[in-house]
Amino acid sequence: MMLATPTLDSAHRWRGWLEVQPRWDVRTARLYQTVLRPGLGYHINGEWSVWGGYAWIETSSPRTSIEHRLWQQLNWVFNREGSLRWRIEERFFPNGTELRLRAQIRTVLPLAGMSIILADEVFANAAVWARPTAVGYDQNRLFGGVMLLLPGGIRAEVGYMNVHYRNSTLRHVANVSVVYQP
């Protein structure tokens, strides 16, 4: 994943959000999903911020589909090492619409030269219209990794993500993120 959140004003309250997530399946050595997520955020103070935007998702496996999303989120950063994020997504598919809720807790534990990251995010479908998807628990993403601070407001986050889906499927993910956050 690549994420940039550049400052858009001199008071550093307004920020842009540009996220690109190419997702590869290492078993087949092919790109199976692409996520493009632009947005805009406002920092209320040093702890709270609100965000919103649009997402375009193309999935090619097991069949090709395009999804459009509107998203809104509220972030709370506490003690400089912890954060909570609540996100609402309105998901639009050719065969219906879903309203999905996401909640993530994340902590960053500083060490000499790097930091340890631990995060957990739960997804739940709050409402579904004309899709073969159930209301309720959707998935859980548990992440553990390391963060390296690089020059120029860039950081690299590398680690393992365990994704559990409602049908008890597990996916093991090597997650590499590059974040530009001046």
N, C-alpha and C positions, 0 to 999 in steps of 0.2 A: 504494500500500500504506500502511496505517496500522498501526503497531506500538507497543504500550505494554508496558513491563517495570517496573511499580511495585514498590517494596520492600514486603515483607510482614512484616518483623520489625525490631526496633530494632538488631540487630547487622548489618543489611544483607546477610545471607547468603541469605535466601529471597526470591525474586522471582516475581511473576506474569508471564505472557506472554499477551498478547491481540493477535492479528494478524488484520486484515481486508484482503483483497485483491480489490477489484472489478477485473475485466479487461475492457477495451473493445476492440472491433475498429473502428479509425477508418475503414476502408473501408465498413463497413456501418452505422457509428454506433450500434452496439448492444452491450450487455453480453453477453459470451459465456461468462464463467466467474466464479464467486465462490468465494473460499477463506476459511474461518473456521478459525483455529488457536489454541485456548486451550492453556495449558500452565503448568508450574511448574518453577522452576529453583533450584539451590543453588550458591552461589559457594564453592568449596573454599578459594580464596585469591584474591589480586589478579590472577592469571593464568588460572586454570582454573575452569570451571563446567560443571555437568551439567544437562540439561533433558529434559523429557518431556511428552507431551501427546497430544491428539487433534486431528484435522483433518477438516472437512466440506467437500467440494468439489462444487459443482454446475456442470456444463458443459452449455451449450445448443447448441453448434455443433460438429460437423455434426449431432449428434443429442443429445437431452437424456439426461444420465446423472448419477448420484450416486455419489460415491466417499467411503468412510470410511477414515481412516488413523490408526494409532498411530505416534508418532514419538519418537525419543530422540536426543539430540545431546550432543556433547562440544565445548566451546569452549576455545581457548587463545589468549590475547591476549599478544603479545610486543612489547616496545619501545614500547608505547602507540600505535603506528601500524599494527601488523600483527596479523592474526588468522587462525587456522585453525579451521574448523568441520567436524566429521564428523557426519553425520546418517544414521540408519537409519529407514526408513519401511516399515511393514507396510500395504499398500494393499489394501482390500477392495472389490471390484466385484460387481455381480450375476452376472457370468460368470466369476469367478475371483479369485485373490489373487496379489499380487506382493510380493517383498521387494526394496526398492530401497536402494542406498547412494548417498550424496551427500558430496562433499568440496569445500569452498570455501576459497580463499585470498583475502585481502582486505588492501589497504593504504590508509591515509589519509595523504596528504602535505599537511601544513599550509602554507598561504600566508597572506598578509595579508588578513584579513576572511573567508576561506573556506578550504576544503580540496579537494584533488583526490582522488577515490576511484577505485581500480582493483580489480576483483575478477574471479575466474574460478571457476566451479563446474561440476564434472563429475558426471553421474548415470550409474549402472550398475544394471541389473537383476541381482540375485544369484540369484534363483529366481523361477519363474513356475509357477502351478498353474491349468490350464484357461483360459488367456487366449490370444488370438492375438498374444502379445508375445514377443520373443526375449530370452534371457538375454544379458547383455553390455552394451556401450555403449548408452545411451539418449539422452542429450543433453548439450550443453555451453552454458553461459550465460556470456558475456563482457560485463562491464559497465565503462563509464567515465563519470564524471560529477563533479559538484561537490557539496559539503556546506556548508550555511549553518547556523551555530549561532544559534538563536533564544532568547529569554528563557524561563525556567521549565523548563529541561532538555529542550527540544524542538529537534530538528534537522530540516532539510529536505534530502533528497538527490534531485537531479535529474540525469538522464543518459540515455545510450543503452545498450541491451542487444541484443547479437546472440545469437540462440538457434539453435543447430545441432542438428537431430534426426538420429537414426540413419539415416533414409531420405534423408539429404542435403538435406532441406527447411531453409530458413533463414527465420527470422522476425526482423524488425526492430522493436524495442520501444522506445517512449518510456517511461521509467520514472520515476515520481514517488513518493517515499516521505516520510512524515511519521512521525518516531520520537520517542516520549516515553520518556526514560530518565533518571530523576532520580539 
